[in-house]
């Protein structure tokens, strides 16, 4: 996942070349969990410079682990040259060094809390990426949670998003909310046809946590019961007849 935080006028060149770097690493068996890039405009000797820093979160480095620093150095230099060519017609320069990209290794496991997503089906993939990004951010900051619930609904041309966090113990609520808002920028870029609005970030306190747990368990139970019901042959027959009546009604 690519996350760019900086002047949006330069997304057109930063994001594609960052993706190519990740794809190049992938061909070498290096799995990148997230590549976050921060951009800042500077004026140096009268010239406008896009200064880039960032972090590569690597989940698996494979057999090239020992030579990874040299590989990254070469790829980042190549990225710098290509972005520089794109910016040259604008009278701008880019500045990025291999040492400006922090490399973090993350464990390849799913022990980062469960993720529940309730959103329009057409955005399911984007919300999965968004949710996983939040869970990774929590893990990096040692914010231990049991469940992250992301719900979204459409109101006219706005996609409204609500976040519910169920922690294992008391957490730094401000830090957790900051991570959510930082990762939310991915949704703002990924979803094109709607304005995306973060309506609320709610952190469940220990007092009401047991009740939420009951609700979530009951929700899963209802879903299982519904699956069993719709598999019943008699129910299938009735549903087919209802659909037929509806179709005839609308003709």
N, C-alpha and C positions, 0 to 999 in steps of 0.2 A: 504494500500500500504506500502510495506517495502522498506526503502531506507538505504543501508549500504555504509558508506564512511570510508574506512580504507584499510589495507593490504588485497589484493584480495586473498591471499593464505588461508585466514580463512573464506571466504564467505561460504564455504561448511558446516560450523557448525553454524555460526551466523544467517544467513538468515532462515534456517529451524526452528530453535528454537524460533526465533522472530515470525515467522508465527504461531507456536503453541501457543505462548502467546496470540496473537491477536485472534486466534480461540477460546481459552479458555474464553477470555473476551466476545466474541460474543455469546457464549452459555449462558452467564449470562445476556444478553441483553445490553451489553456495546458495542457500535459501535465505532470502531477506524477508524478515517479518514486516519491517516498516522502514521507510526512508523519509525522514522529516528534514525539510530544508527551510532555513530562515534567510530572507533577503532584506537588505538595507541599502538605501541610496546614500552615497557619500559624494562629496565634491573634493577632488584631489588635483591640485595645480590647475584649477579651472575646468577640469574634465569631470563629467558625471560618471560615477562608477557604481555598478551593482555588486555589492559585497555579499557573498553567500557563505553561510556556515550550515552545519547540520549534524544529523545523527543517523547512522545505519544500525538497525537492530537486526542482528544475524542469528538465525535459529540453528543453522547447520552449515559447517564450513567444509565438510568432506575431507578428501585426501590432500587438498591444496591448502590446508589450514596454516602450515608453516610459511607459505609464500603469499598469504593473503595480503599483508601490508604492501608488498611490491605490486601485486595485481591491482589493488585499490588505487595506489598512487598513479599508475598508468591510466586507469579508467577515469579518474577524477581530472587528470590533466587533459584527457581527450574531451571530457564533458566541458571543461573550461574553454578549450579552443573552439568547439562547435557553438557554444552559447555566444562566445565573443564574435563569431562570424555573423550570427543572427542580429546582434546588437550594433554591429559596426555601421550599418546604414542609418541608424538612429543617432550616430555620433556619440555612442556610449561604449564603456568598457566593462568587463566583468573581472572580479577578483575572487578566486577561490583556491585554497591550497589543500593538499591531502591532509595536512595537520588540522585543518578547520572542520574536518568531518570526523566526529567521534564514532568509534565502533563499540557497540555493546552486544554482548552475547547473551541470548536468552535461552532458557531450557525449553526443549520441545515437549511440552506436556499441556494438558488441559486443566490442570489443577489451579484454576484462577477464578473459580466461581461459575455458577451456571448462568446462562443467558436465555431470557425469554423475550421474543419479539412478536409484537402484534401490530402489523402495519399492512397497508394495501399490498397485495401480492406483487404488483409490478415493481415495487421498490425493495423487495425482500433481500436481494443480493447486496444492495447498498447499505441496508440497515444491519446486515450480518457483519459487514466489514467495519461499520461504525461501532457496533457493540464489541467486537473483538478488539478494536483499537482502544476502547475505554478499559476493557479488562486488562490489556497489556500495560496501559498507563497506571492502573491501580497496582498491578503487581510490582512495577518498577519503583513505586513510591511506598511499597509495603502496606498498602491499604487492603486489608483482608475482608472480602465480602462473601456472602452466601449466594445471593442472587442479584442480577441486574435485569430489570424489566424495562423494555423500550416499547412504547406505544405511539402510534401515529395515526392521524385521521385528516381527511381533506375537508376544508371549508372553502368553497369557491376555488380560487387559484392559490390557496395557501395550504401547505402541508404542515400541520401542527404536531409537535413532538413533545412527549412527556417522558421523563426518566424517573424510575423508582429504584433506589439502592437499598438493599437489605444487608447491612454489615454483620460480620461475625461478632464484633465487639465494638466498643466506642471508637470512632474514627475522627480524623480531622476533616470536618464537613466542608470547610472552605477549600482545602486542598482537593478533595474529591470533586467538588463542583467545578473548580478551575480546570481539572483534567477533562471533564465532560464538555465544557465550553470550548476548550482547545480542539478536541477531537470533532466537535460539531462542525467545524469549518470544512471538514471533508464532505459532509452531507450538502452543505451550501454550494460546493463546487460540483459534486457528482449529480445532483438532481437539477435538471435544466428547466423543466416545464412548469415548475411551481416555486413560489417563494417558500422557503423553509424557515419555520419559526420554532425556537426552543421555548415552549410555554412554561415548563416547570421542571425543576430538579428536586425530587423529594427523597429525603433520607429517613428510613423507618427507625424510630427509636426503639429501644428494648421493651418499652411498655406495650407498644402495639404490634411488635414483631410476631408474637405467637399467633395473633389473629390473621396477619397477612399469610403466615405459613399455612394456616388452615385453609384460607381462600385458595392459595396456589395448589395445594394438594387436592382440594375439591374440584378445582378447574380441570386438573389432569384426569381425575376420576370421571367427570362429566364427559370429557372428550373421548375417553375409552368407551364409556357406555354408549355414546352417540355412534362410535364406529361399529360397535356390536349390533346396534339397532338397524343401521342402514345395510348391514350384511344380510339381515333376515329376508328370505325370499318373499314373504307376504308383504312386508313393508316396501320392498322394491317394486312389487306389482302396484301397490297403492300410489307410490310416488310417480310411477310411469303414467298412471291414469290422470293424476293431478297435472302433470306436465302437459299431457295431451289436451286436457280441458283448457289450460292456460293458453296454449298455442292457438286453439280454435277461437278462444275469446278475443285474442289480439288480431286475428285475421279480419 
